[in-house]
Amino acid sequence: MSTTTPAVAPLTTADAEALVDAARSAAEAAGVTVSVTVLDAGGHLLAFRRDDRAVLISGETSTRKAYTALQLNAPTADLVDAVQPGALFHTLPTALDRPLLFIAGGVPVHRDGRLIGAIGVGGGAPEQDHGFATTAVAALV
């Protein structure tokens, strides 16, 4: 008896652009300029956009937030406490040669219960970035 898992459609370029547009619309409505990064399940860049007036570092932070959410399959907002001194992942940010960033604003993207990518938003306050990212993911479904 075979126990195969049905295929799940991957995150497409159209999906990625929809995520970017939804996150930017939410940020614009809040009067915040941001950068938005979307990665596929393999960690490859599918879409990126930085608002003209967004702080330059927001491009890097949005990408690292997306990467962290993808690698740990969890919103970065849920991981902030895990890297505090004495916590489970305290040494993780420095133990790996990877661009992890434990600041709210990265959210994994799932389809039919399977991880298909992640979005990262940078430029606003961490709670704002998290809200823009979750709004975008909710709009995709």
C-alpha positions as CSV (number, residue, x, y, z in Angstrom):
1,M,0.0,0.0,0.0
2,S,1.5,3.3,-1.1
3,T,1.4,6.3,1.2
4,T,2.1,9.1,-1.1
5,T,1.5,12.7,-0.3
6,P,-0.5,14.6,-2.9
7,A,1.5,17.4,-4.6
8,V,1.0,20.9,-3.4
9,A,1.3,23.8,-5.9
10,P,4.4,25.7,-5.2
11,L,4.5,29.5,-4.6
12,T,4.5,31.1,-8.0
13,T,5.8,34.4,-9.2
14,A,2.2,35.6,-9.4
15,D,1.7,34.6,-5.8
16,A,4.8,36.4,-4.8
17,E,3.8,39.6,-6.5
18,A,0.4,39.3,-4.9
19,L,2.1,39.0,-1.5
20,V,4.3,42.0,-2.2
21,D,1.3,44.1,-3.3
22,A,-0.8,43.2,-0.3
23,A,2.0,43.9,2.2
24,R,2.8,47.2,0.5
25,S,-0.9,48.2,0.4
26,A,-1.2,47.5,4.1
27,A,1.9,49.5,4.9
28,E,0.8,52.4,2.7
29,A,-2.5,52.5,4.5
30,A,-0.6,52.8,7.8
31,G,1.7,55.5,6.3
32,V,4.8,53.3,6.6
33,T,7.4,52.8,3.8
34,V,8.7,49.2,3.7
35,S,10.7,46.6,1.8
36,V,9.1,43.3,1.1
37,T,10.9,40.0,0.2
38,V,9.2,36.8,-0.8
39,L,11.2,33.5,-0.9
40,D,10.1,30.1,-2.3
41,A,10.4,26.9,-0.3
42,G,14.0,26.5,-1.3
43,G,14.9,29.9,-0.1
44,H,15.2,31.4,-3.5
45,L,14.1,35.0,-4.2
46,L,10.8,35.2,-6.0
47,A,10.0,38.9,-5.4
48,F,11.5,42.0,-3.8
49,R,10.4,45.6,-3.6
50,R,11.6,48.5,-1.6
51,D,9.6,51.7,-1.4
52,D,11.5,54.7,-2.6
53,R,11.6,56.3,0.8
54,A,12.1,53.1,2.9
55,V,15.3,53.0,5.0
56,L,18.0,51.2,3.0
57,I,18.6,48.6,5.7
58,S,15.0,47.5,5.4
59,G,15.9,45.5,2.2
60,E,18.3,43.4,4.1
61,T,16.1,43.0,7.2
62,S,13.1,41.9,5.1
63,T,15.2,39.3,3.4
64,R,16.6,37.9,6.6
65,K,13.2,37.9,8.3
66,A,11.8,35.9,5.3
67,Y,14.7,33.5,5.4
68,T,14.4,32.9,9.2
69,A,10.6,32.3,9.0
70,L,11.2,29.8,6.2
71,Q,14.1,27.9,7.9
72,L,12.3,27.6,11.2
73,N,8.7,27.4,9.7
74,A,7.5,30.0,12.2
75,P,6.7,33.7,12.3
76,T,9.8,35.6,13.5
77,A,7.5,37.4,16.0
78,D,7.1,34.0,17.7
79,L,10.8,33.4,17.9
80,V,12.1,36.7,19.5
81,D,11.9,35.3,23.1
82,A,13.7,32.0,22.0
83,V,17.0,33.9,21.4
84,Q,17.1,35.8,24.6
85,P,19.9,34.9,27.1
86,G,19.2,31.5,28.7
87,A,16.5,30.6,26.1
88,L,16.5,27.5,23.8
89,F,17.9,29.3,20.7
90,H,20.1,31.9,22.5
91,T,23.2,31.0,20.5
92,L,21.5,30.3,17.2
93,P,21.9,33.7,15.6
94,T,25.7,33.5,16.0
95,A,26.2,29.7,15.7
96,L,25.3,29.5,12.0
97,D,26.8,31.2,9.1
98,R,23.3,32.1,7.8
99,P,21.4,35.4,7.6
100,L,18.9,34.7,10.4
101,L,17.1,37.7,12.0
102,F,14.9,37.3,15.1
103,I,12.8,40.4,14.7
104,A,9.1,40.4,14.0
105,G,8.1,40.7,10.3
106,G,8.9,37.3,8.8
107,V,6.0,34.9,8.2
108,P,6.0,31.4,6.6
109,V,3.6,30.8,3.7
110,H,1.7,27.5,3.7
111,R,-0.6,25.9,1.1
112,D,-2.7,22.9,2.1
113,G,-0.7,22.6,5.3
114,R,2.7,22.5,3.6
115,L,5.4,25.1,3.7
116,I,5.8,26.7,0.3
117,G,7.7,29.9,1.1
118,A,8.0,32.9,3.3
119,I,7.5,36.7,3.3
120,G,9.6,39.3,5.1
121,V,8.7,42.9,5.7
122,G,11.1,45.5,7.0
123,G,10.9,49.3,7.5
124,G,8.3,49.8,10.1
125,A,8.2,48.9,13.8
126,P,8.5,45.1,14.2
127,E,4.9,44.8,15.2
128,Q,3.8,46.8,12.1
129,D,6.0,44.6,9.9
130,H,4.5,41.5,11.3
131,G,1.0,42.9,10.7
132,F,1.8,43.7,7.1
133,A,3.2,40.3,6.5
134,T,0.3,38.4,8.1
135,T,-2.2,40.6,6.2
136,A,-0.4,39.6,2.9
137,V,-0.4,35.9,3.7
138,A,-4.1,36.0,4.7
139,A,-4.9,37.8,1.4
140,L,-3.2,35.1,-0.6
141,V,-5.4,32.3,0.8
